[in-house]
Amino acid sequence: MKTFARLLLIGVLFGIGYSSHAQVLSPQDDGIIPDDPKFYHHNQVFPYPYLREADMMWSTRHWERIDLREKINHHLYYPIKAIPDRKSLFDVLKDGILVEGTIVEVFADDRFEIPLTTEQVQSYITKTDTLTDPDDPSIILGINEINIVPSDVVAYKIKSDWFFDKQRGEMKNRIIGLAPVVRDPETQELYDLFWVWFPDARYALATHIAFNPQNNSARLTFDQIFHIRYFNAVIYKQDNVYDRKISEYKRNAPLEQLLEAAAIKENLRNYEHDLWEY
């Protein structure tokens, strides 16, 4: 009898302790787990491992294009309009530059030679079209503001280095630059809006998550997506002595350009494979 009473008392005390530490949810959590302790609120940018110049025995540089029309790349495009728990990659970059100030290194070219200020980036994203009187140009009839929005982004370009680290015995990829390719709302022409120095953008990318169609409870941050290369991209340029794109020596032949890009990928794969001995 005493043993039963002792076990009952332990069970009651355990139940009280468990209930005192129960999760407290609110409508703002929008889920069955409280929002505050979720991992992406406390993310940190993990530094790259130290790489000696002597350990980088071989490297090459690629420029690639991520087409957002492909289904595998939709997590970089949607949502077109930001929602409370996530937003598109373009909104992450734009807010990091203009609102949060977490992205500073922004350039007009992929060589990172023409830096852009916040005001210049703002002028690229928001354009003003002034309508004047045809008879008297000094009379302004109206001002139309044209904004670049996520739905105007059709692709992303990345500039990255592939290198073989003989210390770790593996081929690695490290992204250097990232650029949104947008369609001009007026002329419908495609152009690179700006280039972001990728290491500077890692904090903004690591603190925002994208949708994971395979598992909603294991969403990936944009930083993780780029480092595990969870996207499909086509090479449009490889570093070469002429500094030319594939389209410049495979002219008027889109299929041959795709085959050339696939051949470059295959050569990269074969190079790593041939370094091993069995």
C-alpha positions in Angstrom: 0.0 0.0 0.0 2.8 2.4 0.9 4.5 1.5 -2.4 1.4 2.3 -4.4 0.9 5.7 -2.5 4.6 6.5 -3.2 4.2 5.8 -6.9 1.0 7.8 -7.1 2.7 10.8 -5.4 5.6 10.6 -7.9 3.1 10.5 -10.8 1.2 13.6 -9.5 4.5 15.5 -9.0 5.7 14.5 -12.5 2.4 15.7 -14.0 2.6 19.0 -12.2 6.1 19.5 -13.4 5.2 18.6 -16.9 2.2 20.9 -17.0 4.3 23.8 -15.6 6.7 23.5 -18.6 4.0 23.0 -21.2 4.3 25.0 -24.4 2.2 28.2 -24.5 0.9 28.9 -27.9 -0.7 32.1 -29.3 -2.4 33.0 -32.6 0.7 34.8 -33.6 2.7 31.5 -33.6 0.5 30.2 -36.5 1.4 26.6 -35.7 1.8 23.9 -33.1 5.3 25.0 -32.1 5.9 28.5 -30.5 7.4 30.9 -33.1 10.1 32.4 -30.9 12.4 29.4 -30.5 12.3 28.4 -34.1 15.8 27.9 -35.5 15.8 30.6 -38.2 15.2 33.4 -35.7 18.6 32.6 -34.1 20.6 31.7 -37.1 24.3 32.7 -37.4 26.5 32.7 -40.4 29.0 30.0 -40.1 32.4 31.1 -41.6 34.0 29.2 -44.4 36.7 26.8 -43.4 40.2 28.1 -43.7 41.7 27.4 -47.1 45.4 27.6 -47.8 46.5 28.7 -51.2 48.8 25.6 -51.3 45.8 23.3 -50.8 43.8 24.7 -53.7 45.6 22.7 -56.3 43.1 23.5 -59.2 40.2 25.9 -59.8 37.9 27.2 -62.5 35.2 29.9 -62.6 31.7 29.6 -63.9 28.9 32.0 -64.5 25.5 30.4 -64.3 21.8 31.3 -65.0 19.0 30.1 -62.7 15.7 30.1 -64.7 12.8 30.8 -62.3 10.3 29.2 -64.8 11.7 25.8 -63.9 9.7 24.1 -61.2 12.7 23.1 -59.2 13.6 26.8 -58.8 10.1 28.0 -57.7 11.2 28.3 -54.1 13.4 31.2 -55.1 10.6 33.0 -57.0 7.5 32.6 -54.7 5.8 34.1 -52.9 5.3 37.0 -55.3 3.8 39.1 -52.4 5.5 38.6 -49.0 3.6 36.7 -46.3 4.3 36.7 -42.6 6.5 33.5 -42.5 8.5 33.9 -45.8 9.2 36.1 -48.8 10.9 35.7 -52.2 14.6 35.9 -52.7 14.2 39.3 -54.4 12.5 40.7 -51.4 15.2 39.4 -49.2 17.9 41.1 -51.2 15.9 44.3 -51.7 15.1 44.6 -48.0 18.6 43.7 -47.0 19.9 46.6 -49.1 17.3 49.3 -48.6 15.6 48.5 -45.3 17.7 46.3 -43.0 21.1 47.5 -44.1 22.6 44.0 -43.8 23.8 44.0 -47.4 26.3 46.8 -48.3 28.5 45.4 -51.0 26.4 46.0 -54.2 27.8 46.6 -57.6 26.7 47.4 -61.2 28.9 44.7 -62.8 30.0 41.1 -62.3 33.6 42.2 -61.9 32.7 44.2 -58.8 34.4 47.3 -60.1 31.5 49.8 -60.0 30.0 50.0 -56.4 26.5 51.3 -55.9 25.1 53.3 -53.1 21.7 52.7 -51.5 20.3 55.7 -53.3 21.4 54.3 -56.7 20.0 50.9 -55.9 16.7 52.6 -55.0 16.7 54.4 -58.3 17.2 51.1 -60.1 14.3 49.5 -58.4 11.9 52.6 -58.5 11.8 54.6 -61.7 9.9 57.8 -62.2 8.2 58.6 -65.6 7.1 62.2 -66.0 4.3 63.0 -68.3 4.5 66.6 -69.8 2.3 68.7 -71.9 3.2 68.3 -75.6 2.6 72.0 -76.3 4.5 73.2 -73.2 7.1 70.7 -71.8 7.5 72.8 -68.7 3.9 71.8 -67.6 3.9 68.5 -65.8 0.6 66.6 -66.3 1.5 63.7 -64.1 4.2 61.5 -62.5 4.1 57.7 -62.9 6.2 55.6 -60.5 7.3 52.3 -61.9 8.6 49.7 -59.3 10.5 46.5 -60.0 8.6 43.8 -58.1 9.3 40.1 -57.5 7.1 39.1 -60.5 9.5 41.0 -62.8 12.4 38.8 -61.9 12.8 36.0 -64.5 16.2 34.5 -63.4 19.2 34.9 -61.2 22.8 34.8 -62.3 25.5 33.5 -60.0 29.3 33.7 -60.3 31.2 31.0 -58.5 34.5 29.2 -58.2 35.0 25.5 -58.3 38.2 24.3 -56.7 39.8 21.0 -55.5 40.9 21.1 -51.9 43.7 18.5 -51.6 43.8 18.9 -47.8 40.2 17.6 -47.5 40.2 15.6 -50.8 37.1 17.1 -52.3 35.8 19.4 -55.0 34.0 22.4 -53.6 32.0 25.3 -54.9 32.0 28.8 -53.5 29.6 31.4 -54.8 31.0 34.9 -55.2 28.2 37.0 -56.7 24.5 37.0 -57.2 22.4 39.1 -59.5 18.6 39.2 -60.2 17.7 39.3 -63.9 14.5 41.4 -64.4 12.2 42.3 -67.3 11.8 46.0 -67.8 8.0 46.8 -67.3 8.2 49.3 -70.1 10.5 47.9 -72.8 10.2 44.2 -71.8 14.0 43.8 -72.2 16.0 41.6 -69.8 18.9 43.0 -67.9 20.9 42.5 -64.7 19.5 44.8 -62.0 22.6 44.7 -59.8 25.3 42.3 -58.5 25.6 41.5 -54.8 28.9 40.3 -53.3 27.6 36.9 -52.0 29.7 36.7 -48.7 28.3 40.1 -47.7 24.7 38.9 -48.3 25.0 35.6 -46.3 23.5 37.1 -43.1 20.4 38.2 -44.9 20.1 34.9 -46.7 20.7 32.9 -43.5 17.9 34.6 -41.5 15.2 34.0 -44.1 13.6 30.7 -45.0 12.2 29.3 -48.3 9.4 26.8 -48.8 10.4 23.1 -48.8 7.9 21.1 -50.9 9.2 17.8 -49.4 8.9 18.7 -45.7 7.2 21.8 -44.3 8.8 21.3 -40.9 12.3 21.3 -42.3 12.5 24.5 -44.3 15.9 25.6 -45.6 17.4 29.1 -45.4 18.4 30.8 -48.6 22.0 30.5 -47.5 21.6 26.7 -47.2 19.9 26.5 -50.6 22.8 28.1 -52.3 25.5 26.1 -50.5 23.9 22.8 -51.2 23.0 24.0 -54.7 19.3 23.2 -54.3 18.5 24.6 -57.8 19.0 24.0 -61.4 21.4 26.3 -63.4 22.8 26.5 -66.8 26.4 27.6 -67.4 26.6 30.6 -69.8 30.3 31.4 -69.4 33.4 29.7 -68.2 36.6 31.6 -67.5 38.7 31.6 -70.6 41.6 33.4 -72.3 39.2 35.3 -74.6 36.8 36.3 -71.8 33.8 35.4 -73.9 30.5 33.8 -73.2 29.3 30.5 -74.8 26.8 32.5 -76.9 29.7 34.4 -78.5 31.3 31.3 -80.0 28.2 29.2 -80.4 26.2 31.9 -82.2 22.6 31.4 -83.5 22.6 27.8 -82.1 20.7 27.6 -78.7 20.9 23.8 -78.7 24.6 23.8 -79.2 24.9 26.3 -76.3 23.0 24.0 -74.0 25.2 21.1 -75.1 28.3 23.1 -74.5 27.1 24.0 -71.0 26.4 20.3 -70.3 29.9 19.4 -71.6 31.5 21.9 -69.2 29.6 20.3 -66.3 30.6 16.8 -67.4 34.3 17.8 -67.7 34.1 19.2 -64.2 32.7 15.9 -62.9 35.2 13.8 -64.8 38.1 15.9 -63.5 37.2 15.1 -59.9 36.6 11.5 -60.7 39.9 11.1 -62.4 41.8 12.4 -59.4 41.0 9.3 -57.4 42.7 5.9 -57.7 40.9 2.7 -57.2 
